[in-house]
């Protein structure tokens, strides 16, 4: 038995350099779009996980100080910052405590 050979060989003329450049630029643009989409999905996942952790804290903790502490901790993680502050309003004296 002989190996299969295509009876109509496909001989295409080589593509001009300009076409190769256009294809490369389009591929680069698609790669960038893909990377952006991955970053956006990752950020959305982080936000969802943080909100879930906050919801768990709200539903499981009775001590208000602990709830506030945990929410501040989660917010700090979500915002990727070193510190956060919470100011409490003293309404009768119109001051931040």
C-alpha positions as CSV (number, residue, x, y, z in Angstrom):
1,X,0.0,0.0,0.0
2,X,1.4,3.4,-0.9
3,X,1.3,6.4,1.4
4,X,-1.4,8.9,0.7
5,X,-0.4,11.9,-1.4
6,X,-2.6,14.9,-2.2
7,X,-3.4,14.8,-5.9
8,X,-3.7,18.6,-5.9
9,X,-0.7,20.1,-4.2
10,X,-1.4,23.5,-2.6
11,X,1.2,25.9,-3.8
12,X,0.6,29.4,-2.6
13,X,2.8,32.3,-3.4
14,X,4.6,33.6,-0.4
15,X,2.9,36.5,1.4
16,X,4.4,39.9,1.1
17,X,6.3,41.3,4.2
18,X,3.5,43.9,4.7
19,X,0.9,41.1,5.2
20,X,3.2,39.4,7.8
21,X,3.6,42.7,9.6
22,X,-0.2,43.3,9.7
23,X,-0.8,39.8,11.0
24,X,1.9,40.3,13.7
25,X,0.4,43.6,14.7
26,X,-3.1,42.1,14.9
27,X,-1.8,39.2,17.0
28,X,-0.1,41.6,19.4
29,X,-3.3,43.6,19.7
30,X,-5.3,40.4,20.4
31,X,-2.7,39.3,23.0
32,X,-3.1,42.7,24.8
33,X,-6.9,42.5,24.8
34,X,-6.6,39.0,26.2
35,X,-4.2,40.1,29.0
36,X,-6.6,43.0,29.8
37,X,-9.5,40.6,30.0
38,X,-7.6,38.3,32.3
39,X,-6.6,41.2,34.6
40,X,-10.2,42.4,34.7
41,X,-11.5,38.9,35.6
42,X,-8.9,38.6,38.3
43,X,-9.9,41.9,39.8
44,X,-13.5,41.0,39.7
45,X,-12.8,37.7,41.4
46,X,-10.8,39.5,44.1
47,X,-13.7,41.9,44.7
48,X,-16.2,39.0,44.9
49,X,-14.1,37.1,47.3
50,X,-13.6,40.2,49.5
51,X,-17.4,40.9,49.5
52,X,-18.1,37.3,50.4
53,X,-15.6,37.5,53.3
54,X,-17.3,40.7,54.5
55,X,-20.8,39.1,54.3
56,X,-19.5,36.1,56.3
57,X,-18.2,38.5,59.0
58,X,-21.5,40.4,59.1
59,X,-23.5,37.2,59.5
60,X,-21.3,35.4,62.0
61,X,-20.0,38.1,64.3
62,X,-22.0,39.8,67.0
63,X,-19.4,42.1,68.4
64,X,-19.6,45.4,66.5
65,X,-15.9,46.2,67.1
66,X,-14.9,42.9,65.5
67,X,-17.2,43.4,62.6
68,X,-15.7,46.9,61.9
69,X,-12.2,45.5,62.4
70,X,-12.8,42.7,59.9
71,X,-14.4,44.9,57.3
72,X,-11.6,47.4,57.6
73,X,-9.1,44.6,57.1
74,X,-10.9,43.3,54.0
75,X,-11.2,46.8,52.6
76,X,-7.5,47.3,53.1
77,X,-6.8,44.1,51.2
78,X,-9.2,44.9,48.4
79,X,-7.7,48.4,48.0
80,X,-4.2,47.0,48.3
81,X,-3.1,49.7,50.8
82,X,-1.0,49.6,54.0
83,X,-3.4,51.3,56.3
84,X,-7.0,52.5,56.6
85,X,-8.8,54.7,59.0
86,X,-12.4,54.9,60.2
87,X,-13.7,58.1,61.6
88,X,-16.8,58.0,63.8
89,X,-19.1,61.1,63.7
90,X,-20.0,62.6,67.0
91,X,-23.3,64.2,65.8
92,X,-24.1,66.2,69.0
93,X,-20.6,67.9,68.9
94,X,-20.3,67.9,65.0
95,X,-16.8,66.2,65.3
96,X,-15.0,63.3,64.0
97,X,-13.8,61.0,66.7
